[in-house]
Amino acid sequence: MKVSLNWLRDYLDLNKSTSEIAEILTSLGLEVEGWDDVKPSPVDLDKVVTGRVIECERIPETDHLSATKVDVGDGVIRSIVCGAPNVAAGQKVYVALPGANVFSKDGQLFTIAERKVRGVPSQGMICAEDELGIGHDHAGIMVLPADTPLGVTAAERLSLNADTVIEIGLTPNRADATNHLGIARDLLAWLHFHEKSTARIRTPDTGRFAAANSDSAALQVSVENTEACPRYTGVEISGITVGESPEWLKNRLLAVGQRPINNVVDVTNYVRIALGQPLHAFDLTAIKGNKILVKTLPAGTPFKTLDEVERKLFSEDLMICDGASNPMCMGGVFGGADSGVTDGATSIFPRKCLFSPILDTALHVASWLAHRFGLGI
């Protein structure tokens, strides 16, 4: 299991070195196999600073190049040639200084160097989103708010800091430590016992969240196989816009080996990794009959999984189905291709379930192995 020290420090003050933390975790039965220092981005965001364009003039005989003068707050006015159509005097911008690695428009890293363009000195680069690796927009440079102070690094302004990721060889008896909050609690217990620390766990503030009257919920849930699923809960969330997650969230997931998808999917993964609460979100419009059925289906029922592969179900597979008994998800194992959250979704149903531990560790795992690898189980 990968554990981010930055993430742990959200929950607990840890004024110890990585090696000290590793020794404590190992003494608690969470054997540390190693750790790596992780940069938040391949781009040298600590060499990209905020600046102000104080002059901007089009270079003669070119259709897109401008000669600018830029102040980054260090007392040096830099000459920078910029090809963006939206550059203008008075803007606050991100400036990559010589020596910084940034992305080219084709996604390759290159190093900024002082040079001349059409005879005009260029001592840096005014950056677009994609050049910093914080978005995909290459239509123009990023224009920052007018009150942005000068000389602040992009890493600091975007809260994208270097991290250390610890690898723990987690044993099956430590399900409580499959998340960052659980590991923080273990560390807190060690601090209280060995150092008489007064440290406390900081948990996320949910005070600003308000739920509407649940009596008006349109979706109904029926658990037909209560032995396999003693409890199935969820919440309807409407008025959402699916899009990219903020950079801090994407970097948290990337640090521990999780690929960002979109803000809805990323939040469910974040909650699982942070709090140990696995979630799965359905697009509400994909749930036929406004009803969820938790049940088993006849052996051989076809089910297309998220990887677009059609599989044949076993009679023991616990399925999450819509009101017409169409399978949407293999409970606790694999999501379906037709009920996931797409870019156009505006209403979702994130759910949290309690599945039978026996089924989780035997029937479901065996079934998944059979489906995934064609094993004769």
URPETA-V14299 format. One line per field, one symbol per residue. psi: psi as a letter, one per 20 degrees, with the letter a starting at -180 (. if undefined). A space follows every 10 residues. Layout:
BEGIN
psi: ???
END
This chain:
BEGIN
psi: pppphgghih hppnlqrghg ggggghhjjn ppirqqppqi qhqmiijprq rpohqopppq kqiipqpqpp pjjjipoqpp ppjpijqqqi qprpppqpip prqrijjqpr ppqprpokip qokappqrgh hikjaipjhr qporqhjpqq jpqhgghjkn qqrpppopnp qhjlhikjrh hghhhghggg ggghjkqjqq poqqojhipp qroiijphpq poohnighnh poqrqpprkr opaqqqhhgg hgghhjjppq frhgghgghg gghgiknpqp pqohiinqjk qpporqrqpi pqoorhjkpp qpqqiippqo raijkpphqo ojgprqhijr orhjpiprnp qpqoqphghg ifgggggggg ggjkqm.
END
